[in-house]
Amino acid sequence: MAAERRGRRDPEYLMDLLWRTRSEGSRGPRGALSVDRVVTAAVEIADAEGLGAVSMRRVAERVGVTTMSLYTYVPSKDDLLDLMFDVASGRPDTSAWPDDWRGGLSAYAEDMRRVLLARPWMLDVPIGAPPMGPNNLAWMEAALSTMADTPLTEDDMMGVLTILSGHVLTEVRQQLTMSRATPRTGVDYADWDEVYRRLLTRAAASGHYPTIARVMAAVTQDDERGPEEDFVYAVDFILDGVAALMRTRQAV
């Protein structure tokens, strides 16, 4: 609680909370409540109603305690959100991942995307710190280990992880945002490629956008990809760059 009173969140304090090395509250019957039970209840609410429905009061009601009692286990709403994100991430199942670095990173990206699409509310959690929880570090470890026997330096490996993870987050956020806008736009996310191609072709006919006109003229309906194909194409594009970097590292 000291970190909260100072108006800031100490990273060491946050890690203690994420790893459950911080002593839990003592109010109420011994064993009646735990951080894990609180977080599980919050995740259940978010899964059913979205992140906006999660409040300390709602969670307290769900686990059958007063809101003040809940604060002895999870000191703030920000702490609860960090805990929820780590728990909801789960741990990656790498048993079916290919053994080669490229296949492993592709599987990492696809599995990460699947987790986020299954729980869209995770993208509404404000990120206030790098990954520190056990589940998020398990994802990091899984991705980095696929590159362990490559020519990449340790800095390269972290850079690749950052770029690939950022791509997954951006792509999922775009898909979810545009899907949520369907009632307003009347266009399903999967149909936007065709609609956008048609609108760009119309705009390019003005003559003001010659390069767009050339690109649109070369694109046919047969060339268009769905959301999954777009995602795989972009991941492959990133990994082509990683392969090129590996060749550079080998040549040194």
C-alpha positions in Angstrom: 0.0 0.0 0.0 3.0 2.4 0.5 3.6 2.6 -3.2 -0.1 3.6 -3.7 0.1 6.3 -1.0 3.1 7.8 -2.7 1.0 8.2 -5.9 3.1 5.8 -7.9 3.4 2.1 -8.5 6.8 0.7 -7.7 7.8 -1.9 -10.4 9.2 -4.2 -7.6 5.9 -4.0 -5.8 4.0 -4.8 -9.0 6.2 -7.8 -9.7 5.6 -9.1 -6.2 1.9 -8.9 -6.8 2.1 -10.6 -10.2 4.2 -13.4 -8.8 2.1 -13.7 -5.6 5.2 -13.0 -3.5 3.4 -10.2 -1.7 1.6 -11.2 1.4 -2.2 -11.4 1.0 -4.7 -9.6 3.1 -5.7 -11.1 6.4 -9.2 -9.6 6.7 -12.1 -12.2 6.8 -12.0 -15.9 7.5 -8.6 -17.4 6.8 -8.5 -19.1 3.4 -11.8 -17.5 2.4 -10.3 -15.4 -0.4 -7.1 -15.2 -2.4 -5.6 -13.0 -5.1 -6.2 -15.8 -7.6 -9.9 -16.0 -6.7 -10.3 -12.3 -7.1 -8.6 -12.2 -10.5 -10.5 -15.2 -11.7 -13.8 -13.5 -10.8 -12.7 -10.3 -12.6 -11.7 -12.2 -15.7 -15.1 -14.0 -15.7 -16.9 -10.6 -15.6 -14.7 -9.3 -18.5 -15.3 -12.4 -20.6 -19.0 -12.1 -20.2 -19.5 -8.3 -20.3 -16.3 -6.6 -21.4 -13.6 -4.7 -19.5 -15.9 -1.8 -18.8 -18.1 -4.0 -16.6 -15.2 -4.7 -14.3 -15.0 -2.7 -11.1 -13.8 -3.4 -7.6 -17.4 -3.3 -6.4 -18.6 -5.8 -9.0 -15.7 -8.1 -8.3 -16.3 -7.8 -4.5 -19.9 -8.7 -5.0 -19.0 -11.7 -7.1 -16.7 -13.2 -4.5 -19.0 -12.3 -1.6 -16.9 -9.7 0.3 -17.0 -6.0 0.8 -15.1 -3.7 -1.5 -12.9 -2.6 1.3 -12.0 -6.3 2.0 -11.1 -6.7 -1.6 -8.5 -4.0 -1.4 -6.5 -6.0 1.1 -5.9 -8.6 -1.6 -5.6 -6.3 -4.7 -4.8 -2.8 -3.6 -6.1 -0.9 -6.8 -8.0 -1.2 -10.0 -4.7 -0.8 -12.0 -3.2 -3.7 -10.1 -6.3 -5.8 -10.9 -6.0 -5.0 -14.6 -2.4 -6.1 -14.7 -3.2 -9.3 -12.9 -6.1 -10.0 -15.2 -4.0 -9.5 -18.4 -1.4 -11.9 -17.2 -3.9 -14.6 -16.1 -5.9 -14.2 -19.3 -2.8 -14.6 -21.4 -2.4 -18.2 -20.1 0.8 -20.0 -21.0 1.7 -20.9 -24.6 1.4 -24.6 -25.6 4.6 -25.1 -27.6 4.2 -28.8 -28.0 2.9 -28.4 -31.6 5.3 -25.6 -32.6 7.8 -26.4 -35.3 11.4 -26.8 -34.2 12.9 -24.3 -36.7 13.1 -20.6 -35.8 10.8 -19.4 -38.5 8.1 -22.0 -37.8 8.4 -21.3 -34.1 8.0 -17.6 -34.5 5.0 -18.0 -36.9 3.4 -20.3 -34.3 4.1 -17.7 -31.6 2.4 -15.0 -33.6 -0.6 -17.1 -34.6 -1.2 -18.4 -31.0 -0.8 -14.9 -29.5 -3.4 -13.6 -32.1 -5.8 -16.4 -31.2 -5.6 -15.6 -27.5 -6.3 -11.9 -28.1 -9.2 -12.5 -30.5 -10.8 -14.9 -28.0 -10.6 -12.2 -25.3 -10.9 -8.8 -27.0 -11.1 -7.0 -23.7 -7.4 -7.6 -23.2 -6.6 -4.9 -25.8 -8.5 -2.4 -23.6 -6.2 -3.0 -20.7 -3.8 0.0 -20.4 -0.2 -1.2 -20.6 1.8 0.6 -17.9 4.8 -1.6 -17.7 6.8 -4.2 -19.7 5.8 -7.9 -19.3 6.6 -9.0 -15.8 4.0 -11.6 -14.9 4.8 -15.4 -15.0 2.5 -16.1 -18.0 3.7 -13.2 -20.1 7.3 -14.1 -19.4 6.4 -17.6 -20.5 5.4 -16.2 -23.8 8.6 -14.2 -24.0 10.7 -17.2 -23.1 8.9 -19.4 -25.8 9.5 -16.8 -28.5 13.1 -16.1 -27.6 14.0 -19.8 -27.3 13.0 -20.3 -31.0 15.9 -17.9 -31.9 18.4 -19.3 -29.4 20.5 -21.3 -31.9 20.5 -18.7 -34.7 23.2 -16.1 -35.6 21.1 -13.3 -34.1 22.6 -11.4 -31.2 20.6 -11.1 -27.9 19.7 -7.5 -28.9 18.5 -8.8 -32.2 16.3 -11.4 -30.5 14.7 -8.8 -28.3 14.2 -6.6 -31.3 12.5 -9.3 -33.3 10.2 -10.2 -30.4 9.2 -6.5 -30.0 8.5 -6.0 -33.7 6.6 -9.3 -34.1 4.5 -8.8 -30.9 3.7 -5.2 -31.9 2.5 -6.4 -35.3 0.2 -9.0 -33.6 -1.3 -6.4 -31.3 -1.8 -3.8 -34.1 -3.4 -6.3 -36.4 -5.8 -7.7 -33.8 -6.7 -4.2 -32.6 -7.5 -3.1 -36.1 -9.6 -6.2 -36.8 -11.5 -5.8 -33.5 -12.0 -2.0 -34.0 -13.3 -2.4 -37.6 -15.5 -5.3 -36.6 -17.1 -3.3 -33.8 -17.8 -0.5 -36.3 -19.7 -2.9 -38.7 -23.2 -1.7 -37.4 -22.1 1.9 -38.2 -20.4 1.2 -41.5 -22.4 -1.7 -42.8 -19.2 -3.4 -43.9 -17.9 -6.7 -42.3 -14.2 -6.7 -41.5 -13.7 -9.6 -44.0 -15.3 -7.5 -46.8 -13.2 -4.3 -46.3 -10.5 -5.4 -48.8 -12.9 -5.4 -51.7 -14.8 -2.3 -50.6 -11.5 -0.4 -50.0 -10.1 -1.5 -53.3 -13.2 -0.2 -55.1 -13.1 3.1 -53.3 -9.3 3.6 -53.9 -9.8 2.9 -57.6 -12.5 5.5 -57.7 -10.4 8.1 -55.9 -7.3 7.3 -58.1 -9.3 7.9 -61.3 -9.0 11.7 -60.5 -5.4 11.5 -61.6 -4.0 12.9 -58.4 -2.7 9.6 -57.1 -0.8 7.9 -59.9 1.0 5.4 -57.8 -2.2 4.3 -56.1 -3.8 4.0 -59.5 -1.0 1.8 -60.7 -1.2 -0.5 -57.7 -5.0 -0.8 -57.8 -4.9 -1.6 -61.5 -2.6 -4.5 -60.7 -4.8 -5.9 -58.0 -7.6 -8.2 -59.0 -10.3 -9.9 -56.9 -8.3 -13.1 -57.2 -5.4 -11.4 -55.5 -7.4 -10.4 -52.4 -6.8 -12.2 -49.1 -8.9 -12.7 -46.1 -7.9 -11.5 -42.6 -6.1 -14.7 -41.8 -4.1 -14.6 -45.1 -3.3 -10.9 -44.6 -2.0 -11.8 -41.1 0.2 -14.6 -42.4 1.5 -12.5 -45.3 2.6 -9.7 -42.9 4.3 -12.2 -40.5 6.1 -13.8 -43.4 7.2 -10.3 -44.5 8.7 -9.6 -41.1 10.4 -13.0 -40.9 11.9 -12.5 -44.4 13.6 -9.5 -42.8 14.8 -11.6 -39.9 16.2 -14.2 -42.3 18.1 -11.4 -44.1 19.5 -10.1 -40.8 20.7 -13.6 -40.0 22.6 -13.8 -43.2 24.2 -10.5 -42.4 25.2 -11.7 -38.9 26.7 -14.9 -40.4 28.8 -12.9 -42.9 30.4 -10.9 -40.2 
